[in-house]
Amino acid sequence: MKALLPTGRPDGLVVLGDTEEPRPAPDEALVKVEAFSVNRGEVFRLHTPQPGRPGKDIAGLVVQAAADGSGPRAGQRVVGHPAGGGWAEYAAVRTDALAVLPDGVSSIRAAALPLAGLTALRLLRTTGCVSGHPLLLTGASGGVGHYFTELAIGAGAEVTAVTATPERGKRLAEFGATVVHDLADARGPFHTVLESVGGATTARALALLRPRGTLIWFGQASREPAELSFFGFFQGPRSGTVRHFHYEHFDEAFGPDLAALVRLVANDRLHPEIGRLAGWQDTAATLNDLRDRRITGNAVLTIGQ
């Protein structure tokens, strides 16, 4: 089969080549991939190639159901979040990381959901009850910021989103967020701060936390290490909690949460934003544009469409 293979070259991170079709384990279904999305974090991982093939966000058609009888049937359309290998004509995916798509949700929209959507949904779950609470979200320019803002406002939160991207800011404002383009313009204190930038931003965001509030640290988009000082708390909340978050560190499988995201899309309560739609032969160029922030929204590549 054809698949995108890592090259280790910054000027062309992947190349279309030939590889063996995957052999599903008993609890895996074989999916004919119709569309996949790429994430900025995957771009940086490709600069230092690691074992395996890339690709964690896919949508397509089950062509072989799992041998153990679990999961979707052959012929059903699905969205999936495999551990890797999704940028290919076929992918083997654990059935507990798949969700069936209704007719009203296309493979293109579904492919934009998994990594960003799962992160946003689980961030909201980690935050707890948000109704009436002021929340601060830094680094809101990406897909996680988009989904979290829409979900949190839908749950009754008052969201202040920090984004340097005017296009993204306009969209977040349409959801009902207060949008600022510089953290200095954010008006706290905030019940919860969700921080994903790193560098100097982490300490500045912490200073906007209310007493005994929580800062949830879920990313480092600036690629700069965050530096926190014990005495920095006295410039802000005086007492609070700093919690590290990773979307995979949950007991629940991905499948039920993917199904929840799909239901929200089908019911017009969650709206994937496709900032780049292209054929998969344009993946290398898309990765470069994503790295350099020339794409607002999710980048989705299609196979054979």
Buried (B, 14 or more C-beta within 10 A) or exposed (E): EBBBBBBEEEEEBBEBEEBEEBEBEEBBBBBBBBBBBBBBBBBEEBEEBEEEBBBBBBBBBBEBBBEEEBBBEEEBBBBBBBEBBBBBBBBBBBBBBBBBBEEEBBBBBBBBBBBBBBBBBBBBEBBEEBEEBBBBBBBBBBBBBBBBBBBBBBEEBBBBBBBEBEEBBEBBBEBBBBBBEEBEEBEBBBBBBBBBBBBEBBBBBBBBBBEEBBBBBBBBBBEEEBEEEEEBBEEBBEEBEBEEBEBEEEEEBBBEBBBBBBBBBBEEEBBBBBBBBEEBEBBBEBBBBBBEEEBBBBBBBBBEE
